[in-house]
Amino acid sequence: MSLEPMALDALHRKRNAKWSTFAPDVLGMGIAEMDYHLAPPIRARLASLLADERTGYPMRGPVGLMADVSDSFTRRMARVFGWRADPAGNVLCVDLLQAISACLAAFSDPGDGVLIQTPCYPAFLIALDQGRRVLHDVPLLDTPTGFRADPDPGASLARRGLSPRILLLCQPHNPTGRVFSRDELAPYMRLAEARDMVIVSDEIHADLVFAPARHQPLAQMFPEAAERIVTLYSATKSFNTPGLRCGMIHFGAPALLERFRARVPECLLGLPSTGAMEATLAAWEECDDWLAALMHRLDTQRHRLTDTLRAADPRLRCHLPESTYFLWLDARDAGLPGGPARFLLERAKLGVNDGAAFGPGWDGFVRFNFATTPALFDDLCARLTRALTESS
């Protein structure tokens, strides 16, 4: 199954956040969407839905689309990752940020701390702010071979007198693209057990991992901790359907789900639309070939973008991402006027994400989204090379 790139004029007509945030002459290379046509099976499902005018309420309960999505998730976890997830722990939601906010409400109180490895997805910080929770950050360590998890998060918290109630992980990691090993995450699991913390593991990028790295669901990696693990997963990132909004929350034990339901009414999770659920089913069951073609394209482009940045200015530092379609660039030593995000916008006409939004202490970094078409990727590299060469 081939990967079909979209023309630039078609991207602008989409009226989405990625291509509407900046002026028309700016390439949007920040927001987490891809510039490819939908996989044919997803398009076919959506076309059939409209042709049959299936726009009514989906069925709740043990039959119907909701049950189909739940069953599909369970099968996919076993087939792709070797994880036998108990279907009784599956709860459908509209959006994973909604799921995170619901978990904050269920397992903590206003004023409580949440442990997050930074830099982190900016929406995590928004959820904390809106829920009146407090960031207890443990920054990743930048080593010559890549970012690594702090091997002693407990000591980092103890030095500041912090005692979080929830551990919120992003695995695979956004924005650095790291795929953490069991050894790296083991200290966090021991800390969670010692302090009786609930662990919320956002695994939305699980399908976007480059060989030889391999994703393992946290609850599979640490089955002894499953009673405190909430796993979040969705097809929306990997199959480019973020606007359709459908996600899965998996609770590792019945008692954990009971605690959640005691504080979060079911109606607050909403109900994904029929189209969102049909697209999810098509993605998980019919789009493996499309995903393989995507990963081949992204693999080529992650290497080329890394090489382009290093060649353009040796003061720039970046690591080859092991997953996702993001590259996290350290431009602190480059002295780019106005900071790297502003410099790239003004001098290269590239819209990227400013590192300051990813947590305290990450000014001078930017996040690139390289999931774009070959033509636009060539343009991205040319603009970067020209602007950085002129500046250095």
C-alpha positions as CSV (number, residue, x, y, z in Angstrom):
1,M,0.0,0.0,0.0
2,S,1.6,3.3,-1.1
3,L,1.9,6.5,0.8
4,E,0.3,9.4,-1.1
5,P,1.6,12.9,-0.4
6,M,-0.7,15.9,-0.5
7,A,0.0,18.9,-2.6
8,L,0.7,22.2,-0.8
9,D,-2.5,23.8,-2.1
10,A,-4.5,20.9,-0.8
11,L,-2.9,21.1,2.6
12,H,-3.8,24.8,2.9
13,R,-7.4,23.9,1.9
14,K,-7.7,21.5,4.9
15,R,-8.1,24.5,7.2
16,N,-6.4,22.5,10.0
17,A,-4.2,23.9,12.8
18,K,-0.9,22.8,11.1
19,W,-1.5,24.8,7.9
20,S,-3.7,27.6,9.2
21,T,-1.5,28.9,12.1
22,F,1.1,30.7,10.0
23,A,1.1,32.8,6.8
24,P,0.9,31.0,3.5
25,D,4.6,31.3,2.8
26,V,5.5,29.5,6.0
27,L,6.0,25.8,6.1
28,G,4.1,24.4,9.2
29,M,6.6,21.9,10.7
30,G,5.5,21.9,14.3
31,I,2.0,20.7,15.0
32,A,1.6,16.9,15.2
33,E,-0.2,16.1,11.9
34,M,1.2,14.4,8.8
35,D,1.0,15.7,5.2
36,Y,-0.2,12.5,3.6
37,H,-3.5,11.3,2.3
38,L,-5.5,9.0,4.5
39,A,-4.8,5.3,4.1
40,P,-7.3,3.9,1.5
41,P,-9.1,1.6,3.9
42,I,-9.8,4.5,6.2
43,R,-11.1,6.6,3.3
44,A,-13.2,3.6,2.1
45,R,-14.8,3.2,5.5
46,L,-15.7,6.9,5.8
47,A,-17.0,7.0,2.3
48,S,-19.2,4.0,3.0
49,L,-20.5,5.6,6.2
50,L,-21.6,8.7,4.3
51,A,-23.0,6.7,1.4
52,D,-25.2,4.8,3.8
53,E,-25.9,7.9,5.9
54,R,-24.9,6.2,9.1
55,T,-24.8,9.4,11.2
56,G,-27.0,8.2,14.1
57,Y,-26.1,7.4,17.6
58,P,-23.7,4.5,17.9
59,M,-24.7,1.5,20.1
60,R,-23.5,1.3,23.7
61,G,-23.0,-2.0,25.5
62,P,-21.6,-5.4,24.5
63,V,-22.6,-5.1,20.8
64,G,-22.0,-2.4,18.2
65,L,-19.1,-0.1,17.3
66,M,-18.0,0.7,20.8
67,A,-17.6,-3.0,21.6
68,D,-15.9,-3.6,18.2
69,V,-13.3,-0.9,18.9
70,S,-12.6,-2.4,22.4
71,D,-12.2,-5.9,20.9
72,S,-10.0,-4.5,18.1
73,F,-7.7,-2.8,20.7
74,T,-7.3,-6.0,22.7
75,R,-6.5,-8.0,19.5
76,R,-4.0,-5.3,18.4
77,M,-2.2,-5.3,21.7
78,A,-1.7,-9.0,21.4
79,R,-0.8,-9.2,17.7
80,V,1.6,-6.2,17.5
81,F,3.1,-6.0,21.0
82,G,2.4,-9.4,22.5
83,W,0.5,-7.9,25.4
84,R,-2.6,-9.8,26.7
85,A,-4.7,-6.8,27.9
86,D,-7.8,-7.8,29.8
87,P,-10.8,-6.4,27.7
88,A,-12.7,-5.8,31.0
89,G,-10.2,-2.9,31.6
90,N,-11.0,-1.1,28.3
91,V,-12.8,2.3,28.4
92,L,-13.4,4.3,25.2
93,C,-12.9,8.0,25.2
94,V,-13.0,10.9,22.7
95,D,-9.5,12.3,23.2
96,L,-6.4,11.2,25.2
97,L,-5.9,14.7,26.7
98,Q,-9.4,14.3,28.0
99,A,-8.4,10.9,29.4
100,I,-5.4,12.5,31.1
101,S,-7.5,15.2,32.7
102,A,-10.0,12.5,33.8
103,C,-7.2,10.5,35.4
104,L,-5.9,13.6,37.2
105,A,-9.4,14.2,38.6
106,A,-9.8,10.5,39.6
107,F,-6.5,9.9,41.3
108,S,-5.4,13.2,42.7
109,D,-6.8,16.4,44.2
110,P,-6.2,20.1,43.4
111,G,-2.8,21.1,44.6
112,D,-1.4,17.6,44.3
113,G,1.9,17.0,42.4
114,V,2.3,15.1,39.2
115,L,5.7,13.6,38.2
116,I,6.5,14.2,34.6
117,Q,9.8,13.7,32.7
118,T,10.6,17.0,30.9
119,P,10.7,18.1,28.2
120,C,7.1,17.0,27.8
121,Y,4.2,17.3,25.5
122,P,2.8,20.9,26.2
123,A,-0.7,19.6,26.6
124,F,0.4,17.8,29.7
125,L,1.2,21.1,31.3
126,I,-2.1,22.6,30.1
127,A,-4.0,19.7,31.7
128,L,-2.1,20.3,35.0
129,D,-2.8,24.0,34.9
130,Q,-6.5,23.6,34.2
131,G,-6.8,20.9,36.8
132,R,-4.9,22.9,39.4
133,R,-2.3,20.2,39.7
134,V,1.4,21.0,40.3
135,L,4.3,19.9,38.0
136,H,6.9,17.9,39.8
137,D,9.4,17.6,36.9
138,V,12.4,15.3,36.6
139,P,14.3,16.4,33.5
140,L,15.7,13.9,31.1
141,L,19.5,13.8,30.9
142,D,21.2,14.8,27.7
143,T,24.1,12.4,27.1
144,P,26.4,12.0,24.1
145,T,24.3,9.0,23.0
146,G,20.9,10.5,23.5
147,F,18.4,11.5,26.2
148,R,18.2,9.2,29.1
149,A,15.8,9.0,32.1
150,D,17.2,10.2,35.4
151,P,18.3,7.0,37.1
152,D,17.3,8.3,40.6
153,P,14.0,10.2,40.3
154,G,13.4,9.8,44.0
155,A,16.5,11.7,44.9
156,S,15.6,14.5,42.5
157,L,12.2,14.8,44.2
158,A,13.6,14.5,47.8
159,R,16.0,17.4,47.2
160,R,13.0,19.6,46.5
161,G,10.7,18.1,49.2
162,L,8.2,16.9,46.5
163,S,5.8,14.0,46.9
164,P,3.7,13.5,43.7
165,R,0.5,11.5,43.6
166,I,0.6,10.5,39.9
167,L,3.4,9.6,37.5
168,L,2.5,10.7,34.0
169,L,4.7,9.1,31.4
170,C,5.0,9.6,27.6
171,Q,6.4,6.3,26.2
172,P,7.5,6.5,23.4
173,H,8.6,10.0,24.3
174,N,7.4,13.2,22.8
175,P,9.4,15.4,21.9
176,T,12.8,13.6,22.1
177,G,11.7,10.4,20.3
178,R,13.3,8.1,23.0
179,V,12.0,4.6,23.6
180,F,12.9,3.9,27.2
181,S,14.2,0.6,28.3
182,R,12.9,-1.5,31.2
183,D,16.1,-0.7,33.1
184,E,15.5,3.0,32.7
185,L,11.9,2.9,33.8
186,A,12.5,0.5,36.7
187,P,13.4,3.2,39.2
188,Y,10.2,5.0,38.4
189,M,8.2,1.9,39.0
190,R,9.9,1.3,42.4
191,L,9.2,5.0,43.3
192,A,5.5,4.6,42.3
193,E,5.2,1.5,44.4
194,A,6.9,3.1,47.4
195,R,4.7,6.2,47.3
196,D,1.5,4.5,46.1
197,M,1.3,6.5,42.9
198,V,-1.0,5.8,40.0
199,I,0.9,5.6,36.7
200,V,-0.7,7.1,33.5
201,S,1.3,5.9,30.5
202,D,0.5,7.8,27.2
203,E,1.5,5.4,24.5
204,I,-0.1,7.2,21.5
205,H,3.2,6.9,19.5
206,A,3.6,3.2,20.1
207,D,3.3,2.4,16.4
208,L,5.9,4.9,15.3
209,V,9.0,3.2,16.5
210,F,12.1,2.6,14.3
211,A,14.0,-0.6,14.3
212,P,16.0,-1.8,16.2
213,A,14.1,-0.1,19.0
214,R,10.9,-1.8,20.0
215,H,7.9,-0.5,22.0
216,Q,6.6,-2.5,24.9
217,P,3.4,-1.4,26.7
218,L,4.3,-0.4,30.2
219,A,1.8,-2.8,31.7
220,Q,3.4,-5.6,29.8
221,M,6.9,-4.5,30.7
222,F,6.0,-4.4,34.4
223,P,3.1,-6.8,34.9
224,E,3.7,-6.7,38.7
225,A,2.7,-3.0,38.6
226,A,-0.3,-3.4,36.4
227,E,-2.7,-2.7,39.3
228,R,-1.6,0.9,39.3
229,I,-1.1,1.5,35.5
230,V,-3.5,3.3,33.2
231,T,-2.5,2.9,29.5
232,L,-3.6,5.4,26.9
233,Y,-3.6,4.5,23.2
234,S,-5.1,5.8,19.9
235,A,-4.9,5.4,16.2
236,T,-5.0,9.1,15.6
237,K,-1.3,9.9,15.6
238,S,0.0,6.9,13.7
239,F,-2.8,6.9,11.0
240,N,-3.2,10.7,10.7
241,T,-6.8,11.0,12.0
242,P,-6.4,13.5,14.9
243,G,-9.5,15.5,14.1
244,L,-11.7,12.3,14.2
245,R,-10.9,11.9,18.0
246,C,-11.2,8.4,19.3
247,G,-9.0,6.9,22.1
248,M,-8.7,3.9,24.5
249,I,-8.1,4.0,28.2
250,H,-7.0,0.6,29.7
251,F,-7.0,0.1,33.4
252,G,-4.6,-2.6,34.7
253,A,-6.9,-3.9,37.5
254,P,-10.6,-3.8,38.3
255,A,-10.0,-1.8,41.5
256,L,-8.2,0.9,39.5
257,L,-11.2,1.2,37.2
258,E,-13.6,1.3,40.2
259,R,-11.6,4.2,41.7
260,F,-11.8,6.0,38.3
261,R,-15.5,5.5,38.0
262,A,-16.2,6.6,41.5
263,R,-14.9,10.1,40.6
264,V,-15.4,10.4,36.9
265,P,-19.0,10.1,35.5
266,E,-19.1,8.1,32.3
267,C,-20.7,10.9,30.4
268,L,-17.7,13.2,30.9
269,L,-15.7,10.9,28.6
270,G,-18.1,11.5,25.8
271,L,-18.7,9.1,23.0
272,P,-16.6,9.0,19.8
273,S,-18.5,9.6,16.6
274,T,-19.4,6.7,14.3
275,G,-16.8,8.0,11.8
276,A,-14.1,8.1,14.4
277,M,-14.7,4.6,15.5
278,E,-14.9,3.3,11.9
279,A,-11.6,5.0,11.0
280,T,-10.0,3.5,14.1
281,L,-11.2,0.0,13.2
282,A,-9.9,0.4,9.6
283,A,-6.5,1.7,10.9
284,W,-6.0,-1.2,13.4
285,E,-7.2,-4.0,11.2
286,E,-6.5,-3.0,7.6
287,C,-3.6,-0.5,7.4
288,D,-0.4,-2.4,8.4
289,D,1.0,-2.0,4.9
290,W,0.3,1.7,4.9
291,L,2.0,2.0,8.3
292,A,5.0,0.1,7.0
293,A,5.3,2.5,4.0
294,L,5.0,5.5,6.4
295,M,7.8,4.2,8.6
296,H,10.0,3.7,5.6
297,R,9.5,7.3,4.6
298,L,9.9,8.7,8.1
299,D,13.1,6.6,8.6
300,T,14.7,8.2,5.6
301,Q,13.6,11.7,6.6
302,R,14.8,11.4,10.2
303,H,18.3,10.6,9.1
304,R,18.4,13.3,6.5
305,L,17.0,16.0,8.8
306,T,19.6,15.1,11.5
307,D,22.4,15.2,8.9
308,T,21.2,18.5,7.5
309,L,21.1,20.3,10.8
310,R,24.5,19.0,11.9
311,A,26.1,20.0,8.6
312,A,24.5,23.5,8.5
313,D,25.8,24.6,11.9
314,P,28.1,22.4,14.1
315,R,26.8,24.4,17.2
316,L,23.4,22.7,16.8
317,R,22.9,19.5,18.8
318,C,20.3,16.8,18.1
319,H,19.9,13.0,18.5
320,L,18.5,10.7,15.9
321,P,15.0,10.0,17.2
322,E,14.1,6.3,17.9
323,S,10.4,6.9,17.5
324,T,7.7,9.5,16.5
325,Y,8.1,12.0,13.7
326,F,9.6,14.6,15.8
327,L,13.2,15.9,16.1
328,W,14.2,17.8,19.2
329,L,16.9,20.3,18.5
330,D,19.2,22.0,21.0
331,A,20.2,25.4,19.5
332,R,21.3,27.1,22.7
333,D,24.9,27.4,21.6
334,A,24.1,28.7,18.1
335,G,23.3,32.2,19.2
336,L,20.4,32.5,16.8
337,P,19.0,36.0,17.1
338,G,15.6,36.1,18.9
339,G,15.9,32.4,19.8
340,P,15.7,29.5,17.4
341,A,11.9,29.4,16.9
342,R,11.7,33.0,16.1
343,F,14.8,32.9,13.9
344,L,13.4,29.9,11.9
345,L,10.1,31.7,11.4
346,E,11.6,35.0,10.3
347,R,14.6,33.8,8.4
348,A,13.6,30.4,7.0
349,K,9.8,30.8,7.0
350,L,9.5,27.6,9.1
351,G,6.9,27.2,11.8
352,V,8.3,25.0,14.6
353,N,7.5,24.5,18.2
354,D,9.3,26.6,20.8
355,G,11.0,24.5,23.5
356,A,9.9,26.9,26.2
357,A,6.4,25.4,25.9
358,F,7.7,21.9,26.8
359,G,8.5,22.7,30.4
360,P,10.8,24.9,32.6
361,G,14.4,25.0,31.4
362,W,13.9,24.1,27.8
363,D,14.3,27.5,26.2
364,G,16.7,27.4,23.2
365,F,15.3,24.1,22.0
366,V,12.7,23.6,19.2
367,R,10.7,20.6,18.0
368,F,10.5,19.8,14.3
369,N,7.8,17.6,12.7
370,F,9.3,15.8,9.7
371,A,6.2,13.9,8.6
372,T,5.8,15.8,5.4
373,T,5.9,15.1,1.7
374,P,9.2,14.6,-0.2
375,A,8.8,17.9,-2.0
376,L,8.1,19.9,1.2
377,F,10.8,18.0,3.0
378,D,13.3,19.0,0.3
379,D,12.1,22.6,0.8
380,L,12.4,22.3,4.6
381,C,16.1,21.2,4.3
382,A,16.9,23.8,1.7
383,R,15.4,26.6,3.9
384,L,17.2,25.3,7.0
385,T,20.6,25.1,5.2
386,R,20.2,28.6,3.7
387,A,19.1,30.4,6.8
388,L,21.6,28.7,9.1
389,T,24.6,29.0,6.7
390,E,23.9,32.8,6.4
391,S,23.7,33.2,10.1
392,S,26.8,31.2,11.1
